[in-house]
């Protein structure tokens, strides 16, 4: 894996390129690997996704900093591309934010975003959001910038002001947050292409947006990436898209297994022929473990270890 500083430089270079990066959300190390292997330039660690999968709960501020930094470490360790992580409200005031920044920095992520909601926060695309005073958030961002040991760590200021206070407030806050030391602005839950265009025109510097909307009635519309690139956004995250797609596939599979049993699973296995998932053991890395064992364990021990029945790494058996 690339070291954290190298990944941070890679993210900075991506932002400086002026191109738009589409970045899917991941909630654990395996999901992060899937994103990287699909060819995306970065991974987004979604707080909603972690809450949904780790706790089985909605994104309403139930996760602790320790839980989030634990997951951030696993994701960053699993991939060679930069990880952009949700850091919620920073888990307290400006002093708490200083520790939050250092813990996320130690996890190996390339960027974090902090939001201006009252704690406990909630998903930016549902109602009931409350904002901290702008001055309080500015203090948090100054503390965040001062606390990082590696200036390469990207500090992203997310504002949730559009819902409770309007677009003009979101623009004003974003500009003030940039002046306070944030490297990138992130307006969450804007309502139209016109609003994104106005925001982009009004807020200089790098910008990130959330292509959210996982309810029947969306807040942010699903917009062409070409449009976002043209108006000046640098990163478009898709936090829960892969999680929802996977959960749907799992739910559908379980329904088939419940109603038809083994026959259904055998039919499912047939559909995996030639797919990367055909051999689950190899896909999850057992072949690499076997290679390491050959390098470091005694040869006679290896012979005994792989005698008998069972899947033998590298054999091609499924």
C-alpha positions, 0 to 999 in steps of 0.5 A: 500500500502507498503511504499516507503522505503519498496518497495525500499528495495524489489527492492534492494533485487530483484537485489541482488538475481541475478535473472532476473525480467521481468517488463512490462511498465505502463503509468497510475495507472490502467495499473500499477494495471494490471501489479501487479495483473498479478504477476510481481514483479515490474512495469516500468513507461514508458516515451514513454507510458506517452507521447503517452497516456497523450499527444497523442504525440511521445516520443521526450522530450515533457513531463515536469518533473511535468507531469512525477512526477505526473504520478509516484505518481499515479502509486506508490500509486496504487500498492504494488510492486516497480515502476521503473520510466523513468526520461528522461535526468533529465530535465536540468543540474546537478543542475536540476537533484538534484530537479528531483531526490527529486521530483521522490523520493517524488512520492514514486518510487523505482528507476529512470533512467537518460539518456545521451541524449541531451535535448530534448531527444527521444525514444532510438529506433528511429534515431536522438539521440544526446549525452551529453559529458560523463563528463556532464553525470557523473556530473549529476549522482554524483548530483543524488546520492548526492540529494537522501534522501533515499539511497534505491532509485536506480539510473540507468544510461542509455546510448544511445551511441550505435546508435550514437557512437557504442558499445565500447562507450556504454561500456565505458560510462556505466563503467564511470557512475557506477564509478560516483555513478549509482547503475545500468547500462542500455544500450539502443538499442543494436543490437544483442545477441552478443552485449548484451553478450559483454556488460554484460561481460564488465560492472560489477554490476546490469544491465537493458535492454529494450526489445523494438522494436515496429516498423516493423524493430526492433533495439533490438531483442526479446531475451529469458529471460533465455539468459538474465539471464544467461549472467547477466542482472537483469531487462528486461523491456517491455515498450510499449508491453501492451500499444500496445496490449491494443490499438489494442484491443480498435481499433478493438472494435471501428471498430466493434462498428462503423460497427455493433453497439449495437449488436457487443457490446452485443457479446463482453460482452458475451466474458467477462463472467467469466473474471475479466473485466466482472463487470467493477465497481467491477474491478475498486474498487467500492466494496472497497469504499462501504466497507469503507462507511459502516465503516465510514458513519452513518448507516441511511445515508447508507440506504438512499444512496443505495435506488433505482435503479442502480448497488449496490456494492457487489451485483454481478450484471454486 
